[in-house]
Amino acid sequence: MIKEETWSVSIQRARAFFREQSDVTEENADHYSFGSCRISLTELKPKGMGVWAAKRIKVRMEGEDADVEAIYHRYFIQFLSTGG
């Protein structure tokens, strides 16, 4: 399964989230693993909305369905209130 989405979350907050997960391994600042799931973060150009620019990242998760769904659910619940 591959899940790829753009979120209005700073890359620093996303990194902090994955680093806080005891069962997630950091491969480098923007690549993590959870079971069979490989997670990558890509910082995107901020999206301008008038005088305000929203930070954005692309989150890509790829691996066996159960692993992708499990870590995605945690990520989704963590950042749901940001309007990702």
N, CA, C and O atoms as CSV, one atom per row, in Angstrom:
chain,resi,resn,atom,element,x,y,z
A,1,MET,N,N,0.851,-1.169,0.000
A,1,MET,CA,C,0.000,0.000,0.000
A,1,MET,C,C,0.895,1.230,0.000
A,1,MET,O,O,1.939,1.260,0.652
A,2,ILE,N,N,0.469,2.234,-0.738
A,2,ILE,CA,C,1.143,3.532,-0.742
A,2,ILE,C,C,0.123,4.585,-0.361
A,2,ILE,O,O,-0.969,4.645,-0.926
A,3,LYS,N,N,0.487,5.408,0.595
A,3,LYS,CA,C,-0.350,6.536,0.995
A,3,LYS,C,C,0.531,7.764,0.900
A,3,LYS,O,O,1.569,7.845,1.556
A,4,GLU,N,N,0.110,8.732,0.073
A,4,GLU,CA,C,0.886,9.953,-0.128
A,4,GLU,C,C,-0.058,11.136,-0.061
A,4,GLU,O,O,-1.031,11.214,-0.812
A,5,GLU,N,N,0.238,12.063,0.850
A,5,GLU,CA,C,-0.638,13.215,1.060
A,5,GLU,C,C,0.185,14.466,1.335
A,5,GLU,O,O,1.334,14.397,1.773
A,6,THR,N,N,-0.431,15.603,1.067
A,6,THR,CA,C,0.147,16.895,1.418
A,6,THR,C,C,-0.566,17.394,2.661
A,6,THR,O,O,-1.795,17.401,2.731
A,7,TRP,N,N,0.235,17.819,3.652
A,7,TRP,CA,C,-0.305,18.302,4.921
A,7,TRP,C,C,0.209,19.702,5.210
A,7,TRP,O,O,1.340,20.040,4.862
A,8,SER,N,N,-0.624,20.515,5.848
A,8,SER,CA,C,-0.226,21.859,6.291
A,8,SER,C,C,0.350,21.767,7.698
A,8,SER,O,O,-0.229,22.261,8.665
A,9,VAL,N,N,1.498,21.126,7.780
A,9,VAL,CA,C,2.212,20.915,9.033
A,9,VAL,C,C,3.673,21.239,8.744
A,9,VAL,O,O,4.174,20.918,7.666
A,10,SER,N,N,4.358,21.868,9.688
A,10,SER,CA,C,5.779,22.127,9.460
A,10,SER,C,C,6.546,20.809,9.500
A,10,SER,O,O,6.163,19.869,10.197
A,11,ILE,N,N,7.612,20.761,8.755
A,11,ILE,CA,C,8.407,19.534,8.716
A,11,ILE,C,C,9.009,19.242,10.088
A,11,ILE,O,O,9.207,18.079,10.439
A,12,GLN,N,N,9.300,20.283,10.866
A,12,GLN,CA,C,9.850,20.084,12.209
A,12,GLN,C,C,8.843,19.363,13.110
A,12,GLN,O,O,9.226,18.483,13.880
A,13,ARG,N,N,7.579,19.721,13.020
A,13,ARG,CA,C,6.550,19.055,13.834
A,13,ARG,C,C,6.368,17.603,13.410
A,13,ARG,O,O,6.207,16.724,14.256
A,14,ALA,N,N,6.393,17.350,12.116
A,14,ALA,CA,C,6.253,15.968,11.630
A,14,ALA,C,C,7.451,15.130,12.071
A,14,ALA,O,O,7.285,13.989,12.503
A,15,ARG,N,N,8.657,15.693,11.963
A,15,ARG,CA,C,9.853,14.977,12.419
A,15,ARG,C,C,9.730,14.647,13.906
A,15,ARG,O,O,10.002,13.523,14.328
A,16,ALA,N,N,9.320,15.634,14.688
A,16,ALA,CA,C,9.184,15.431,16.134
A,16,ALA,C,C,8.184,14.314,16.429
A,16,ALA,O,O,8.418,13.487,17.311
A,17,PHE,N,N,7.076,14.289,15.697
A,17,PHE,CA,C,6.083,13.242,15.901
A,17,PHE,C,C,6.695,11.858,15.691
A,17,PHE,O,O,6.561,10.986,16.549
A,18,PHE,N,N,7.367,11.652,14.555
A,18,PHE,CA,C,7.921,10.331,14.265
A,18,PHE,C,C,9.036,9.961,15.246
A,18,PHE,O,O,9.167,8.796,15.619
A,19,ARG,N,N,9.838,10.939,15.666
A,19,ARG,CA,C,10.908,10.671,16.636
A,19,ARG,C,C,10.354,10.263,17.995
A,19,ARG,O,O,11.007,9.522,18.729
A,20,GLU,N,N,9.168,10.732,18.336
A,20,GLU,CA,C,8.554,10.409,19.631
A,20,GLU,C,C,7.942,9.005,19.667
A,20,GLU,O,O,7.644,8.497,20.748
A,21,GLN,N,N,7.754,8.383,18.531
A,21,GLN,CA,C,7.139,7.054,18.470
A,21,GLN,C,C,8.186,6.005,18.812
A,21,GLN,O,O,9.188,5.877,18.108
A,22,SER,N,N,7.965,5.260,19.877
A,22,SER,CA,C,8.970,4.296,20.349
A,22,SER,C,C,9.213,3.151,19.367
A,22,SER,O,O,10.268,2.518,19.411
A,23,ASP,N,N,8.260,2.876,18.487
A,23,ASP,CA,C,8.415,1.761,17.547
A,23,ASP,C,C,8.715,2.218,16.114
A,23,ASP,O,O,8.597,1.440,15.167
A,24,VAL,N,N,9.106,3.492,15.969
A,24,VAL,CA,C,9.506,4.039,14.673
A,24,VAL,C,C,11.016,4.269,14.711
A,24,VAL,O,O,11.541,4.811,15.684
A,25,THR,N,N,11.709,3.856,13.654
A,25,THR,CA,C,13.158,4.022,13.555
A,25,THR,C,C,13.464,5.176,12.609
A,25,THR,O,O,12.944,5.240,11.495
A,26,GLU,N,N,14.308,6.077,13.066
A,26,GLU,CA,C,14.735,7.199,12.221
A,26,GLU,C,C,15.934,6.758,11.401
A,26,GLU,O,O,16.958,6.356,11.955
A,27,GLU,N,N,15.808,6.831,10.080
A,27,GLU,CA,C,16.916,6.490,9.195
A,27,GLU,C,C,17.768,7.725,8.930
A,27,GLU,O,O,18.995,7.643,8.883
A,28,ASN,N,N,17.114,8.862,8.759
A,28,ASN,CA,C,17.743,10.183,8.726
A,28,ASN,C,C,16.629,11.186,8.997
A,28,ASN,O,O,15.501,10.781,9.279
A,29,ALA,N,N,16.913,12.471,8.921
A,29,ALA,CA,C,15.945,13.485,9.343
A,29,ALA,C,C,14.587,13.379,8.651
A,29,ALA,O,O,13.577,13.784,9.226
A,30,ASP,N,N,14.541,12.854,7.450
A,30,ASP,CA,C,13.282,12.835,6.704
A,30,ASP,C,C,12.835,11.450,6.257
A,30,ASP,O,O,11.929,11.328,5.433
A,31,HIS,N,N,13.456,10.413,6.788
A,31,HIS,CA,C,13.086,9.032,6.439
A,31,HIS,C,C,13.019,8.185,7.701
A,31,HIS,O,O,13.932,8.188,8.527
A,32,TYR,N,N,11.915,7.461,7.826
A,32,TYR,CA,C,11.647,6.664,9.020
A,32,TYR,C,C,11.104,5.308,8.582
A,32,TYR,O,O,10.696,5.129,7.435
A,33,SER,N,N,11.106,4.359,9.512
A,33,SER,CA,C,10.489,3.064,9.218
A,33,SER,C,C,9.668,2.616,10.415
A,33,SER,O,O,9.998,2.885,11.570
A,34,PHE,N,N,8.587,1.924,10.091
A,34,PHE,CA,C,7.682,1.348,11.081
A,34,PHE,C,C,7.287,-0.013,10.546
A,34,PHE,O,O,6.469,-0.102,9.630
A,35,GLY,N,N,7.851,-1.074,11.098
A,35,GLY,CA,C,7.609,-2.401,10.543
A,35,GLY,C,C,8.049,-2.422,9.093
A,35,GLY,O,O,9.193,-2.087,8.785
A,36,SER,N,N,7.147,-2.816,8.195
A,36,SER,CA,C,7.470,-2.844,6.767
A,36,SER,C,C,7.262,-1.487,6.092
A,36,SER,O,O,7.589,-1.323,4.917
A,37,CYS,N,N,6.726,-0.529,6.822
A,37,CYS,CA,C,6.375,0.778,6.253
A,37,CYS,C,C,7.581,1.710,6.219
A,37,CYS,O,O,8.249,1.920,7.231
A,38,ARG,N,N,7.844,2.255,5.058
A,38,ARG,CA,C,8.881,3.268,4.877
A,38,ARG,C,C,8.187,4.611,4.769
A,38,ARG,O,O,7.264,4.779,3.971
A,39,ILE,N,N,8.631,5.570,5.575
A,39,ILE,CA,C,7.992,6.880,5.668
A,39,ILE,C,C,8.991,7.927,5.192
A,39,ILE,O,O,10.145,7.935,5.620
A,40,SER,N,N,8.542,8.806,4.306
A,40,SER,CA,C,9.411,9.902,3.877
A,40,SER,C,C,8.647,11.217,3.977
A,40,SER,O,O,7.449,11.292,3.701
A,41,LEU,N,N,9.380,12.247,4.381
A,41,LEU,CA,C,8.837,13.600,4.498
A,41,LEU,C,C,9.560,14.489,3.498
A,41,LEU,O,O,10.783,14.425,3.378
A,42,THR,N,N,8.817,15.310,2.789
A,42,THR,CA,C,9.393,16.248,1.840
A,42,THR,C,C,8.796,17.616,2.116
A,42,THR,O,O,7.577,17.787,2.098
A,43,GLU,N,N,9.659,18.587,2.369
A,43,GLU,CA,C,9.177,19.948,2.600
A,43,GLU,C,C,8.810,20.569,1.256
A,43,GLU,O,O,9.587,20.518,0.303
A,44,LEU,N,N,7.632,21.148,1.194
A,44,LEU,CA,C,7.146,21.790,-0.025
A,44,LEU,C,C,7.178,23.302,0.141
A,44,LEU,O,O,7.254,23.815,1.257
A,45,LYS,N,N,7.121,23.994,-0.961
A,45,LYS,CA,C,7.070,25.454,-0.936
A,45,LYS,C,C,5.782,25.876,-0.227
A,45,LYS,O,O,4.720,25.315,-0.495
A,46,PRO,N,N,5.865,26.868,0.682
A,46,PRO,CA,C,4.642,27.329,1.364
A,46,PRO,C,C,3.591,27.796,0.357
A,46,PRO,O,O,3.915,28.359,-0.689
A,47,LYS,N,N,2.340,27.550,0.697
A,47,LYS,CA,C,1.240,27.959,-0.159
A,47,LYS,C,C,0.740,29.315,0.325
A,47,LYS,O,O,0.301,29.451,1.467
A,48,GLY,N,N,0.808,30.302,-0.534
A,48,GLY,CA,C,0.383,31.650,-0.179
A,48,GLY,C,C,-1.125,31.789,-0.162
A,48,GLY,O,O,-1.828,31.329,-1.062
A,49,MET,N,N,-1.598,32.434,0.882
A,49,MET,CA,C,-3.025,32.733,1.024
A,49,MET,C,C,-3.117,34.189,1.464
A,49,MET,O,O,-3.229,34.480,2.655
A,50,GLY,N,N,-3.071,35.090,0.507
A,50,GLY,CA,C,-3.049,36.507,0.851
A,50,GLY,C,C,-1.715,36.845,1.488
A,50,GLY,O,O,-0.663,36.576,0.907
A,51,VAL,N,N,-1.747,37.431,2.673
A,51,VAL,CA,C,-0.508,37.801,3.364
A,51,VAL,C,C,0.035,36.666,4.217
A,51,VAL,O,O,1.100,36.802,4.819
A,52,TRP,N,N,-0.685,35.542,4.277
A,52,TRP,CA,C,-0.298,34.404,5.094
A,52,TRP,C,C,0.171,33.262,4.203
A,52,TRP,O,O,-0.443,32.983,3.174
A,53,ALA,N,N,1.256,32.601,4.594
A,53,ALA,CA,C,1.767,31.463,3.826
A,53,ALA,C,C,1.762,30.222,4.714
A,53,ALA,O,O,2.384,30.205,5.776
A,54,ALA,N,N,1.060,29.192,4.271
A,54,ALA,CA,C,0.952,27.952,5.037
A,54,ALA,C,C,2.131,27.031,4.731
A,54,ALA,O,O,2.446,26.775,3.568
A,55,LYS,N,N,2.777,26.539,5.785
A,55,LYS,CA,C,3.836,25.548,5.596
A,55,LYS,C,C,3.190,24.251,5.132
A,55,LYS,O,O,2.078,23.914,5.536
A,56,ARG,N,N,3.915,23.520,4.266
A,56,ARG,CA,C,3.364,22.281,3.727
A,56,ARG,C,C,4.453,21.225,3.625
A,56,ARG,O,O,5.628,21.523,3.407
A,57,ILE,N,N,4.020,19.979,3.792
A,57,ILE,CA,C,4.911,18.847,3.571
A,57,ILE,C,C,4.164,17.762,2.806
A,57,ILE,O,O,2.936,17.688,2.833
A,58,LYS,N,N,4.932,16.930,2.130
A,58,LYS,CA,C,4.376,15.724,1.522
A,58,LYS,C,C,4.805,14.570,2.407
A,58,LYS,O,O,5.989,14.420,2.713
A,59,VAL,N,N,3.849,13.756,2.818
A,59,VAL,CA,C,4.113,12.573,3.622
A,59,VAL,C,C,3.820,11.359,2.753
A,59,VAL,O,O,2.725,11.220,2.209
A,60,ARG,N,N,4.805,10.485,2.629
A,60,ARG,CA,C,4.633,9.260,1.837
A,60,ARG,C,C,4.906,8.066,2.737
A,60,ARG,O,O,5.943,7.990,3.395
A,61,MET,N,N,3.968,7.143,2.757
A,61,MET,CA,C,4.100,5.908,3.526
A,61,MET,C,C,3.891,4.754,2.563
A,61,MET,O,O,2.911,4.715,1.819
A,62,GLU,N,N,4.833,3.806,2.591
A,62,GLU,CA,C,4.756,2.671,1.675
A,62,GLU,C,C,5.166,1.398,2.399
A,62,GLU,O,O,6.213,1.346,3.044
A,63,GLY,N,N,4.330,0.373,2.286
A,63,GLY,CA,C,4.629,-0.905,2.914
A,63,GLY,C,C,3.394,-1.780,2.959
A,63,GLY,O,O,2.430,-1.548,2.230
A,64,GLU,N,N,3.428,-2.790,3.821
A,64,GLU,CA,C,2.282,-3.680,3.971
A,64,GLU,C,C,1.102,-2.898,4.534
A,64,GLU,O,O,1.275,-2.005,5.363
A,65,ASP,N,N,-0.093,-3.242,4.078
A,65,ASP,CA,C,-1.300,-2.503,4.441
A,65,ASP,C,C,-1.434,-2.258,5.942
A,65,ASP,O,O,-1.687,-1.128,6.361
A,66,ALA,N,N,-1.272,-3.282,6.743
A,66,ALA,CA,C,-1.486,-3.157,8.193
A,66,ALA,C,C,-0.521,-2.156,8.816
A,66,ALA,O,O,-0.921,-1.372,9.677
A,67,ASP,N,N,0.737,-2.168,8.400
A,67,ASP,CA,C,1.721,-1.234,8.962
A,67,ASP,C,C,1.436,0.198,8.513
A,67,ASP,O,O,1.489,1.124,9.322
A,68,VAL,N,N,1.137,0.380,7.234
A,68,VAL,CA,C,0.822,1.728,6.736
A,68,VAL,C,C,-0.405,2.273,7.453
A,68,VAL,O,O,-0.397,3.418,7.906
A,69,GLU,N,N,-1.442,1.481,7.560
A,69,GLU,CA,C,-2.674,1.940,8.202
A,69,GLU,C,C,-2.454,2.273,9.678
A,69,GLU,O,O,-3.014,3.249,10.177
A,70,ALA,N,N,-1.657,1.488,10.374
A,70,ALA,CA,C,-1.426,1.721,11.801
A,70,ALA,C,C,-0.686,3.032,12.054
A,70,ALA,O,O,-1.114,3.821,12.897
A,71,ILE,N,N,0.413,3.280,11.345
A,71,ILE,CA,C,1.178,4.504,11.605
A,71,ILE,C,C,0.458,5.715,11.017
A,71,ILE,O,O,0.532,6.807,11.582
A,72,TYR,N,N,-0.234,5.540,9.898
A,72,TYR,CA,C,-1.001,6.649,9.339
A,72,TYR,C,C,-2.096,7.082,10.309
A,72,TYR,O,O,-2.325,8.279,10.488
A,73,HIS,N,N,-2.769,6.132,10.929
A,73,HIS,CA,C,-3.829,6.457,11.882
A,73,HIS,C,C,-3.278,7.318,13.024
A,73,HIS,O,O,-3.901,8.307,13.410
A,74,ARG,N,N,-2.135,6.952,13.553
A,74,ARG,CA,C,-1.513,7.761,14.620
A,74,ARG,C,C,-1.203,9.174,14.133
A,74,ARG,O,O,-1.504,10.160,14.806
A,75,TYR,N,N,-0.590,9.251,12.938
A,75,TYR,CA,C,-0.232,10.553,12.369
A,75,TYR,C,C,-1.488,11.393,12.148
A,75,TYR,O,O,-1.524,12.574,12.494
A,76,PHE,N,N,-2.503,10.782,11.575
A,76,PHE,CA,C,-3.756,11.475,11.275
A,76,PHE,C,C,-4.384,12.039,12.546
A,76,PHE,O,O,-4.780,13.204,12.574
A,77,ILE,N,N,-4.480,11.235,13.587
A,77,ILE,CA,C,-5.073,11.669,14.848
A,77,ILE,C,C,-4.253,12.808,15.453
A,77,ILE,O,O,-4.823,13.765,15.977
A,78,GLN,N,N,-2.933,12.719,15.386
A,78,GLN,CA,C,-2.053,13.766,15.944
A,78,GLN,C,C,-2.279,15.108,15.263
A,78,GLN,O,O,-2.343,16.137,15.935
A,79,PHE,N,N,-2.402,15.114,13.940
A,79,PHE,CA,C,-2.433,16.371,13.195
A,79,PHE,C,C,-3.800,16.722,12.627
A,79,PHE,O,O,-3.920,17.686,11.871
A,80,LEU,N,N,-4.813,15.975,12.967
A,80,LEU,CA,C,-6.166,16.237,12.456
A,80,LEU,C,C,-6.611,17.669,12.740
A,80,LEU,O,O,-7.204,18.315,11.876
A,81,SER,N,N,-6.335,18.163,13.924
A,81,SER,CA,C,-6.791,19.507,14.300
A,81,SER,C,C,-6.086,20.626,13.538
A,81,SER,O,O,-6.537,21.771,13.579
A,82,THR,N,N,-4.980,20.318,12.839
A,82,THR,CA,C,-4.279,21.355,12.087
A,82,THR,C,C,-4.901,21.599,10.730
A,82,THR,O,O,-4.549,22.557,10.042
A,83,GLY,N,N,-5.817,20.742,10.346
A,83,GLY,CA,C,-6.465,20.911,9.042
A,83,GLY,C,C,-5.662,20.369,7.903
A,83,GLY,O,O,-5.882,20.743,6.751
A,84,GLY,N,N,-4.695,19.457,8.213
A,84,GLY,CA,C,-3.810,18.832,7.221
A,84,GLY,C,C,-4.432,18.652,5.916
A,84,GLY,O,O,-3.797,18.139,4.995
